[in-house]
Amino acid sequence: MSDQIRLSISLPTDERGFIGRQCPNPKCHSYFKIKPGTGIIGKEIPVHCPYCGHIGDSSDFVTPDQLEYAKSIAVREFQKSLGNMVSNWGRDLERSTRGGFIQFKVEYKENPQPIQYYREKKLETLTTCSSCTLEYSVFGLFSFCPDCGIHNSIQIFNQNLELAKKMVSLAKELVDADLSIRLIEESLQSVISALDGFGRVICNAAKNKAKLPEKIEGISFQNIQKAKTEIITQFGFDISSSINDEEWKFVNTCFQKRHLLAHSFGIVDQKFVDKTNDTSIKIGKRIFVSEEEVINLITFVKLIGAGMSERIR
């Protein structure tokens, strides 16, 4: 009989077919879930923590609950194997002593190890990686793909831009002119918020490559000119290089319009004129945002985001 017993234990999935994983990084230990059968199929690949980016073997990402479950099954299988071994030995002993002066009878009472069942945790966001199609679930929104390691920030960013585009389309269909104007202005702000959120996340994900990592969290993309300067300093990359000078000037003007909408009800002041060199609207008058402006802004901001995704890693 071999002195080793090898077991292959299948982990149970949740109601959607996902299994839990836990990052082995002592500074993280965060929980996420993946759906077996999706993503990169047919070869052993390392696992990426969606939160901190730690890379390791799949076995390193087993959760404590899964480990206890596997141990309980292993103990039960050992007990079963031990019981069979004792029973066989007992039968041999009984047979060899039968009819003798001393006879032996062996009884083995098995006390099965209870299986440590568990339930996977519920998480906030279900995502399908646009690169490798892995389905996974995380706390929060932005994350690395556990299979291919691609950060999903550009995916979420593009989805938000598409949503802003839908807002513009909806505004065109509205009969109420005031409501239409308001929705177009909100779509402008949504585009800028999308770039701001994306920019912050992608810079934070790559802060170990920054010149001054401790200052990364202070970067805000709502002031696009200041963000441009800070990104050049931190990563040596000019975010305006993805578009031409006139397009960048247009983007800057749109960002300044957002500032007016957010802080002064859209009323033009001297700072707006100084920062945009736009004298088409008199100081004290309210700005106007057109559907075409927002659509063009989406196009240029998408190019800026793609450039950042390519260069800031």
N, C-alpha and C positions, 0 to 999 in steps of 0.2 A: 504493500500500500504506500502511495506517495506521502511524504511528510508535509506536503503543501496542498492547500485547497484554494483554487482560484475561482472567484465569483465575478460575474458580470451583473451589475445591479442597474436597472433602469430607474431613473428618477421620475416621479409622477409630475404631470404638468397641471397648470391651473385650468379653469373652464375654457380659456381661449387657446390652450395648447402651448403656453409659455412656461419656461422654467426659470427659477431665480438664480442670480449670480451675485457674488459679493467681492468687491475689490480687496486683494490681499495687502495693498499698500497700507502700512500702519497709520499713515496720516490721512487716509481716506475711509476705507472700510464701508464704502457706500454700496447700496443695494440697487440692482436693476434686473430686468428680465429679458430673455431672448426667446424667439420661437424656432425650435429645431426644424430643419427642413427648408428654411429660408436662408438667404444670404449666400456665402461662398460654400459650395457643396463639393464633396469628393476628395478633400485633402485636409490634413491636420494644419490648422493655422493658429497663430497666437491670438489671445483675446485682449482687447483694448478696453480699459475702464472708460465708460462714457463720460465720467466726471473729471477725473484727474489725468487721464491718458496713460496710466500705468499699463505696461504690456507684460503678459505672462502666459504660461500654459493654461489650458482649459481647466485642468485639475486644481490649479491654484485658486480658482474662482468659486469653488464649492462653498455653499453657505453652511453655517453651523447646524441649522436644522437638517439639511441634506446629509451632513456628516453623521449626525446622530441616527438618522433614518437608516443609512447604509450600515452603520455599526450594529444596529439592532437586528438587521437582516443577517449580517455576517455571524453574529452570536447565535442566532436561531439555527442557521445552517450548520454551524459548528456543533451545536447541541444535537442536532439530528444525526450528523455524521458520527459523533461520539456515541450516541445511543445505538446506532447500527453496529458500531465496532464492539461495544460492550455486549450487545445481544448475541453477536456472532461468537465472541469469546466465551460467553456464558453457555451457549449451546454446545460448543466444543468441550468445555469443562464438564458439563453434565453428562455428555456422551462418554467421555473418557473415564468417569468415575462411577458410571451406572453399574450396579451389581457388586460394587466393592464394599469394603467394611465402612469406609467414609464416602458419602455421596454429597455432591455439591449441587445446589440449585441457585442460580443467579437471577435476581429480579432488578430491573432498572426502570425507575419511574421518572419519566421526562417532565420537566417543568419549563415549558416553552418561554423563551424571552419575548416579552410584548414588543410589537413593532412600534417604533416612535414615529407615528404619522405626523404630518404637518400640513399647513396651508401656505401657499405663496402670498406675499403682501400685495396690496393694491397700490398702483402707482398713478401718477398724474397724466403723463403724456405717452401716447402710443405713436411710434414713428416707423416709417419704412424708408430705409436708406436709399437715396436716389442713385447711388453708385453701385452697390452690390445687392440691393433689394432685401437685405436683412430686416425682419420685423423685430423691433425691440421696444421696451417700455422703460421710462425713467421718471425720476422726480424732476420737476422743472421743465424746461423747454429745450435749451441748447445742450448739445452733447456730441461726443465722438461716437462713431459707429463701432460697436464691439467687434465686428468682423474685419472690415477694411481699414478702420481707423480714421476715416474721413470725418471732419467736423461738420455737423449738419447746419451750421449757422447760415451758409449760403443758400441752403434749401429753404429754411424758414424765412430768410430775407426775401427770396424770390416769391415765395407764397404771399408775403405781406405786400409786395409791390403789385402782385396780381389782384389782391383784394382792393388796393387803392384804385386800380384801373377799373374795377367793377363799380366802385363808388362813383367814378366819373360817368360811366355809362348810365348808371341809375339817375344821376343828376340831370342828364340830357332828357330823360323821359318825364321829369316832374313838371307839372303845370304851374305849381307855385314857384314863382321866380325867386323869392327870398329864400325859400327852402333849398332851391337848386344852388344858389350862390353859396349858402352855408355848407352844403355837402361838398362842393368843389373845394372850398377852403379847408374843410376837414380832411379831404383826400390829400391835399398838399402837405398838411401837417403829418398825416399818416406816412407819407413817403419819407419825410425827414426823420420821423421817429424810427422807421424801419432801418434806415442807414445808421442812426445813432445806436440803436440796440445791437445791430450786427457788428458795427465797428468796435464797440466796447468789448463784446464777447470775443471777437477774433483776436483783438490785441491782448486781452487777458489770457487767452489760450496759448499765445506765443510769447508771453512776457519774459520767459527765461532766455529769449533771444534778444530782448530789448537792451538798449544801452543803459537805461536807468529803470529796472523792473519795478522799483518801489513807487514810481510815478505813473505807471500805466493806468491804474484805476482812476486817475484824475482826468483822463482824456475824455472830452465830450465832443461829439460830432455835430451838435446843434450849432456850434460856431465852426463852420466848415473851414474857414481860413486859418483859424488857430489850430484846428485838428491837423490840417495839412502840414503846418510847421512842426508840430509835435511828432507826427509820424515820420517826417524826414529825420528829425533828431534821434528818435528811438530806433527806427528800423532802416533808415537810409533809403526810403521809398517815397516818391512824390505821388500822392493819390490823384492829383490832377492830370497825371501823364496819360491816363486812359482816355481822355477827351481833349479836344483842342481848346485854345485860349478863349474863343468866343463862347463855347459851350460851358467852360468853367465859369466865365463871367455870368452867364445866365443862371447856372446853378447857385452861385453866390447870392444873386439877387433874389432867387426863390427862397433861399434860407433866411435872408433878411426880412422877406415878407412874412415868413412864419413867425419870426421874432416879434414883428409888429402885431400880428394876429394874437399871439400868446400874451403879450405884455402891454399893449396900448390900443386894443380894439381895432387894430389895422390902420391907425392914424399915422401918416408919414411925419417923421421928425428929421432934424438935421443929421443925426447919426446915420439914418438910413441913406440919405443923399451922399454923405461922406464915404460910406462903405460900399456903395453901389455905383456911384457917379450917375445915377438915374435921376434926371431932372424932369422927366415926363409928367410926374405927379407933384403938385405943389405941396409944400409943407402945410400940415393941418388938414389935408384932404385924406380920404380913405383909399387904401389900395384896392386894386381889382385883380382877381385871379381868374384866368380863363381856363377852359377845359384843355385847350391846346398846350398851355403852359404846364399843366400837371402831367399830361401824357409825355411831353418832351422831357420833363424832369425825371419821370420814371425811367425813360430810355437812358439818360445820362447817368443817373444814380446807379442803375443796374450795371453799367460799364465800370463805374468807380468801384462798386462792390466786388465785381468779378476780378478786377485788378488787385484789390486788396487780398482777396482769397488766394490768388495765385502767388503773391509776393510776401505776404505776412503769414508765415507758417512756423 
